[in-house]
Amino acid sequence: MTPGILDPVRLSLVQNRLDHIARQMGWVMTRTARSPIFSQSHDFSCFLGDADGILISQADGIPIHTGGGGLALRTLIAAFNEAIEPEDVFLLNDPYVAGGNHLPDWVIARPVFHGDRRIGFACNRAHQSDIGGGAAGTYNPDATEIFHEGLRIPPLKLIERGTVREDLWSLLLLNSRTPDLMDGDLRAMLGSTRIGMERLEALVDDLGLEDALVCFEGVLHHGDRMLRACIEGVPDGVYSGEDATENDCFEDIRTEIMVTLTVKGDQITVDFTGTGPQMKGFKNSSIANTMSAAYMALGSFFPEELPRNEGTFRSVELIMPEGSAVNPRPPAPMTMNTVFIAHHIVHSIWKALSDARPDLACAGWGRSVHPTCAGHDSGRERDFIMYHWHGMPGAGALEGRDGFGQIGHLIALGGLTIPNLEDYEQLYPVRYLKHELRCDGGGPGEYRGGNGVEYIVEMLDPSTFYYRSEGLGPPSSYGTRGGTAGHGGEMTVNEDDGTLTHPPAYGSRPYRTCTYHALSPGGGGWGDPTRRPPEAVKRDVDDGLVSPEAARRDYGVVLSDDGVVDAAATTVLRKSAQQGA
C-alpha cells in the first residue's frame, strides 16, 4: 500500500498515539509484574506491528529487545498464517527458529483484528527470571551449546481462541526455578498486550480501517525518509570500525567484531565480513540481536527525532556472515549476546560513523561486571535468584554532555532502571554497605566519561555466583576527539573465613556468607581534557568524582591546599601539556 500524500500533522499524531499505546503497555507491565526484574529494573519492551509483522512503534524500553522484533513476528506469521485467529495469543523465544534474540527474552504476541481482518500485533518481549538450563537465572557461563541455556520455544499458541492452554502453561512453569514469579509475570505480559490490542482497536475505529492502514504505512515511509536524509549527510565512502572481546568464556581467544560501512547516496550497507568465528561460550549473537544492535547504533548516532519504527531502517542493508560471532550456526550458545556482543557491535559501528561524521562522534561506554547469584533465603524460607544490577558501568561522553555516571548496559540506552537498595534488602538476604559513584573512573575529556560505581554488598546466606564480567580488567570503553577511555572494572570477594579472592570474568563459584565488592567500568571522555573548564574540574573534585592528583595529571588543573583553582599554575601546566601533545 502506497501512503501517497498525507497530512504531516495527522501522520505525526498517529505516530505519537502509537508510541503512547506502547508506553501504556509498559506501564501495565511495570505495575502488575511480580519479578523485580520487571517491576523495578524494567527489563522488558513493548512494541506494535502491522498486519505483516513490520514494527510500527516501540516504547521507551530496551532497544536491543525491539530492533529485531519484526523478525519474530514474521516468523510467527510464516508458521501460522491463516491459522492466526481473534483471541489467539502467541509465545516464542528461540533465536534459531523463532526470531528470538536470546532464550530468556520471551515474546508474547497478540494479534489485533478489525472485524475478521487482522490489522496488527501488540507485543511484549520480557526477560524471564529463570527458564531452566544449567544455571539459576539462566545465565550459564559454562554453556557450550544452546541446550545448556534453558527452554527453547518455537512460535506456538499460548492462548487459542480465548482459552489458555493449561497443559502448555504447566509445562512452562515446570521448567522454571521460580514458577510463582513466572506465573505472575506471564499474566502481566498478557495484560499489557491486551491493553495494546484494545488501544490499537480504538485507534482504528477512530480513523476508519482504510485510513488507519494508510497511516500505518505512512509512519513507516516517514521513518524511511528521515533516516535517508541523515545518511545523505554522511559523505559517500567506505568506513570501517572494530571492537573485540578478548576471550570466549573459557580461553583467552580474541574475537574481533569487524564492520565496514558503505555509504552511497541515501543508502548504507553494514557489512560484518571479517568478524571472527562463532565462539565456544555464550556470547554469540543471533540474527535478531545483530539486527537490533546495528539499528540501535545507527538510530542513536543520528538525531533523536528519528521515528522508532521499522520503516526507519529500510535504507539499511545488513551482511552477517554465517558461522561468525554475529550469525552463528546451531547449536552455539548465546545468552550473553544482548549485553556483550551487542555492545561490541554498537561500538564498532559508532567508530566507523565517527570517522565519517566526527562532529557527531560519541565516546564508548564501559561494559558491565554485574553477576547473578542464587541460593536459599533462610529468613524467608524460600529460594532466590538475584541480579546485581547495582554494579552497572558508566556511559561515554559526547559533545556538550558528560557521560552518565551509572546508567546500565549500553544496549539499554537508559532503559534499565537500577533497583532500590532498601527494596532489595526486603526481598533478598543481603545488606548493602556502599553504592556510590567511584572516583577517577570516568575517562578524562573536555566532557568527562561516566564514572561507574563502587558497590559493596554482604550476602547473608550461602549462594552461588554466576559471573559474566566482560568489563573486568583493562578499560572497556574508548575516548574520542582527544578524550581517553574510562577505567576498567574490578571485583573481589571476601569469604566468611577471611579469604580475599578475585573472581573470574566468567564461571560459577559457590560461597558461604561473603562480601562482594565491585568497581564498575567508566565511560570514555570526549575532547581534550585540558579544554575542560577549570571550575568544572574543581566541582568534580569537590564531588569526589575526580581526585586532586587526577585533576592535575589528566586535566592540567592545579588546586591549592584549600581546594581553590590556582589559575596561573593551571595556565602554565595546560600550555605545557598542549605543546607536548
N, C-alpha and C positions, 0 to 999 in steps of 0.2 A: 504494500500500500504506500503510495507516494503522498507525503504530507502536503505538498503544494505550498501555497502562500497562506500562512496562519498569522493571526493577530499575535504579535510578540508578547503583549501584556497577558492575553489569555493563556498563552503557552507557559509563561512564567508562573502564573497562578496554578496551572495544572501541575507543573513540576514541583512547586512548593507544597501543594496539597499531597502529592505522592510522597514526598520526603517526610511530611508531617505524619502520614499514616505509618510509615516505617518507624518513626520515633515513638508513636503511640504504642506500637507493638513492643518496643523495647521497654517502655515504662511498665507495661503489664508484666513482662518477664521479670524485671527487677523487683517488683512488689510482690510477686507470687512464688518465685522460685525458693526452694529450700536450701540449696547449697550456697555457702558463702562465695564460691567461685562465680556465681551469677548475681546474688543479691548484693554483694559488696564489690567484687572485683570486675563484674560486668564482662566476663569472658564469653560473650555471645554477640551475634549481629543479626539484624533483621533486614530483609530485602523483599522487593516485589519484582515479579517477572511478568512479561506479557504472555499471550496465549502460546507463543512459540518458545518460551523459556528464555527470552532475552531480558536482562535486567533493565528495569525502567526506573528503579530508585533503590538506594540503600541508606540506612540510617547512620547516625554518628556512632558507629560501633567500631569494629576492628577491621581495618582494610584487608588484612590477609584472609579473612573469612569470606569476603564478598566478591572480590575481583573475579574469581573463578566460579562464582555461584551459578552463573548461567550454564556452565558446563554440566553441573549436577542436574539442573532442571532439564536440559536437553537429553541427558542420558535417561532420565526418568521417562520423558515423553517417548523416546525411542523404544523403551522397554514395554510401555503400556498402551500408548497411542489411544485408540478408540475405547479402551477399557478404563480410561480416566473418567470418573462419573462424579456428579454432585455429591457432597458429603463424604467423599473419599479423603483420606489423609495419608501421605507417603512418608517413608523413613528411609534414609540411606547414610552411608559413611565411607564406603570403600574407595580408596584412591585409585585402584586399578580398573575397576569395572563400574563405578558409580559416580565418577566426577568429584570424589571427596578430596580434601587436601591432606588430612591425616585422620587416623581412626577415631581419636577421642571427640572430634568435631562431628556431631550428628546433625543432619539436616532434616527438619520437619517441613514438608512442603504441602500446602493445602490449595488445591485448585479452586478458582473462583469462576462462577458461571453467571451469565445473564440469561435467564430462561434456560434453554438447553444448549446454549453456546458458551464454550469455555473462553474466558476473556483474560485470564492471567493466573498468577500464583502468589500466595502470601507465604513467606518462608522465614525460618529461623535456623541459623547454624550456631550450635552451642557446644562448648567443651564440657563433656561429662566428667564428673569427679573420678569415676573408675569404671572401666568396661572390661575388666578381666585382664588376661595376659600375665606375663611373668613378674610384674612389679605392681605393688599397690600404688594407685594413682595413675597407672598405665604408662608412665614414662619409664621405660625399661632400658637402662643404659647397657644391659648385657644382650639386648636383642640383636640377632644376626639375620632375621627374616621377619616378615610382617606377621607371621603366625605367632610370634612371641609377644605381640603387642596388643592383643585383645580381640574382641568380637568384630568380625567383618560382616558388613550388611550391604547387600546389593539393593537396588531400588525395590521396595515392597510396600504393600498396603498395611499400614498400622490400624487404620480405621476404614472399613468398607461399607459404603452407603450409610454412614452414620453410626455403625456398630463397631465398637472396639474389638479387635481380635485378641481375646483374653489369653489364648494359648501363646501367641507371639509376645504379648505383654509380659507374661510369666517367664518366658524364655529370656527376655532382655534383663529382667530383674535378677534372675538366677545367675547370670553371668557377671554380675557386679558385686564388688565387696561392700558397696554402700547402697543396697537396694532401696532403703527408705528414702534416701536423698534422690536417687534416680527416679523413683515413682513420682515424687513431688515435682521434680524438675521437668520431666516429660509432660506432666499436666500443665505446668506453666508454659512450656513451649506450645502446647496445643492451644492454650488460652490466648497466647499472643498472636498466633496465626489466625484464630477465629476473629479476633478484633481486626486484623488486617483484611480478612475476607469481607467482613461486614462494612468496613470503611471504603474498600475498593468498590464494592457493590453500590454503595451510596453515591460515590463519585460518578460512576457510570450512569446511574439513574438521573443524577443532576445534569450531566452533559448530554445524555442520549447516547445510545450504543455506537452509532457510526461516528459521531463527533468524538467520542471518547477514544475509539480505536485510532482515529486520525491524530488525535493529540498524543497518544502513546508513541506513535511513530514520529510525531513532531518533536518530542523531547529527545528522542534518540538522534534524530537528524541535527537538532540544535547542538547536542554534545559533540557530534562528529565535526560540525563546522568550527566549534570553538577550539578543539584540540588541533585541527588542521591549521587554524590561524596561528596557534602557538608554534607549531612545527615550522611554519613559514618564516618565523622569526629566528630560526636556527640556520646558520649558513649551510648550504649543501656541502656534503662531505662525508668522510668516514672517520668515526671517533671510537676509541677503544677504552675500556676500563677493566680493572681486575681487582678481585679481592680473594682471600683464600682462608681455608680452615687448615689448621696445622696437624690435625690427627683425625683418624676415622673412628674414634671412641675406644680403640684397642691399641693402636700403634701410632707413632709419630710419622704419619704419612700426609704430606701436604697435598691438598686438593684445591686446585685453582678454579675460581668461577670467572670465566672469561666472557666478555661481551663486546661485540662490535656493533655500533650503531651506524646505519647508513641513512642519511637524510637526503631526500630528493624532493624538492618542492614541498608539498603538504603531506608527505608520507614518510614514515620511519620504519626501518627494519631493525629488530632487536635479535641479534644472532649470537647464540651461545656456543657456536663451534669453537673448539679449543678448550672447553671446560673439561675438567678431569673426570675420570670414570666413576661410576657409582661406587659408593663406599660400603664397607662391611657393616658399619654401625648405622644408627637410626637417624642420620642427618640427610638422607636423600630427599630430593624434592619431587613431589608428584606434579603432573602437568597442571592441575588446578592451582597448586601452590605457586608454581613458577609463573603462571599467568597472573595471579593476584599480586605477587611481588613486583613483577615488571610493570603492571598497570599502576600500582601504588607508587613506584619510583617515578614514573612519568607524571602522574597526577599531582604528586607533592612537590615536584620541581617547578612546575608551571603555576600560574596564578590560581588561588584557591577558589575562584569563581567557576572553575570547570564543573559542569554537572556530574553528579555521581550516578551515572548510568552506563550501560554497556555500549551505547552508541558512541560515547566519547572516544572509544579505542578502536573504531572501525578503520582508522588510518594506520594502525599498528600491525605489523607482521612479526610474528614470533617464530624463531627457528630454534628448536630444542632437540639436540641430537639424542637419539635413543641410546640407552646404555650409559649415559652420562649422569652426573650428580643432579642435573636438573630435569631428567626424564629417565628414571631407572627402569630396568626390566624386573619383573617379578622374580623372586619374592623379596626384593630388597626392603629392609625396614625403613621407616620414615617418620616416626612420631615427633622427632625434634625439628622437622623441616620448617614448620611455621615460624619458629623462632630463629634458628641459626642459619640454615642455608638461605632462607628468605632474606635475612639480614645481609648476607654476602651479595645476594642478587641486587638488592637495593643499592648497596654501596658501589658495586661495580657500575651500575647504570648511572648513578649520580656522578661518579668520577668522569665517565665518558661525557655526560651532558655538561659538566663543569668546564671541560676543555672547549666545548662548542659555545657555551654561553657563560664565561667566567663571571659576568655580572650577576648571575643567579646562583653562583656556587654556594653550597652549604657544606658544613663540616660533618664528619661521621659521628655516629652515636657509639657509646660503649655497648658491649654485649653483656648479657646477664650472668650472674653467678648463683642464682637462687635455686636451691634444691627442693625436692619434695620429701616429706618424711611420713612414716606410718607406724602405728603401734596401738597399744591398748591404754585407754584413759582409765586409770584405777579409781579416780574420784567419781567419775560419772558412769563407770561400769559400761563402757562402750568402746568399740574400735574407732580409730580416727585416721584420716588422711589429711595432711595439712600442706598447703603450698606456701613457701616462704617468699611471698610477694614483696616483702619489705626490703629485700636486697636488690631492688631494681637499679639499673645504671642511670647515668646522666646522658642528656641529649647533646647533639652538636649545635654549635652556634651558626648563625647566618648574619648577613649584613644587617645591622640595626638592632640585633637582639642576641643577648646571651643565651646559651643553651639552658633548658630546664634542668634544675638540679637533680630531680628524680621524677621520671615520667613513665617508666616502664619500657617494654620492648620497643625497638624501632618499628616492628611490623604492626604495632597497635597505634602508633602516632598519637598517643594520649588517650586512646580508647579504653585501656585498662585503668582501673582505679585501685590505688593502694589501700588495703583494708584498714579499718580502725584497730589499733593495738588493743584497746580495752575490750572490744568485742571478741577479739581472738583469745584473750585471756579467759573469757567466759565460755568459749567454745572448746578450747583445747588445753591440755596440761602443759602450759607454758608460762613463763614470766619474762617480760621484756625489760632489759637493763639499759639499752640505748638504741635510739633510732634518730640519727641526726645527719645533716649534710657533712661530708668529710672535708677536711682541709686539704687544699692543693690538689684535689682530684681532677678538676676541670682543666682542659687544655688551654694554655695561655694564648691570648689573641686580643686584638682590638675589641672583639666581642668574645668573652670567655666561654669555654665549654661548660656544660653542666657538671657539677662536682661528683655526683654519685653520693652514696651514703655510707656511714658506719653503722653497723647493725649487730646487736648482741642480744641473744635470747637464750634463756635457760629451758631445757627440756626436762620436765619434772617426772616423766615416766620413761621407761625404755622405748626406744624407737629405732627404726631402720631408715637411714638417709639414702635417697637416690639422687646422685649428683649428675648434673648436666650443666657444666660451668664453662662455657666457651670463652667467657670473659676473664678467666683466671690467667694470671701471668702477665705477659707483655701487653702494652697498650693495644686495645682492640678498636679504638676509634681512629680518626685521622684528622689533621688540621687542613685548612685550605686558605689560600690567598695570604700566606705568611704565618698563619696560625699553626699550632702544633697539637699533637694528639694528647688526649687525657691519659691519666694514669690507669694502669691495668688493675684487675681485681685481685683480692687476697682473701683467703679463708683459713681459719684454724678451728679446731675442736678441742676443748679442754674436757677430757673424760673424767668420770667420777673418781678415778683413782689418782687424779692429778696429772695424768699423761697429756701432753700437748701434742696434737697430731695435725698434719697438713693434709686435708682430704684431696683425693684425686679430682681431676676435671670431670671424669666420667667413672661411673661404677657405683656400687652399693656398699654401705657399711652399717653394721648394727652397733648400737651403743646402749649402755645403760643410761642413767641420767648423765647429761652433758651440757656444756655451754658452747653454743655455736657463735662464732664471731666472723663477720664478713665486712670487707671494704669493697663496695661495688665500683665498677669501672666508670671513669669520667668521659664526657663527650669532648670532641675536638674543638679547638678555637678557630675563629675566623679573623684574618688580618694580622698585621704586625702588632705584637704585644706592646711595643714601645709607643704606639699611637693611642693606646687606651688612656683616657683622661686620668691624670694622677689622683684626682679626687674619687674617681670610681674605684681605683685600686685601693685607696685608703679605706673606702667603705667596705670593700671585700675583706680587708684585714680586720676591720672593726667587727665584721660579722662572722669572723672565723672561717671564711671561705678560702682565703689566701694568707699564708704566713708572711711575716715581715721579711724573712730570708728570700722567699719566692718573689715577693714584690720587687726586691732589689735585683735578684738574679734573672727573673723572667720578664719583668715589665720595666726594669730600669727606673724604679721609683724608690727614692731614699726617704725613709721615715726617721724622724728624731726619736729620742728615747721616750718622749711623751706622745708619740703616735701622730705627729704633725708632719705633713709633706715638706721636705726640705727642697724648695723649688730650684735653688741654684745648683745643688748637688745632683738633683734629678735631671736637669737640663744637660749638665756635663756628661753624666753617665749615659743618657739616651743618645746624645750626639756621638759618643764613642761607639756605642753598640750599633748605631745605624751606619756609621762609616766602616765598621768591621764586617757588616753583613754582605 
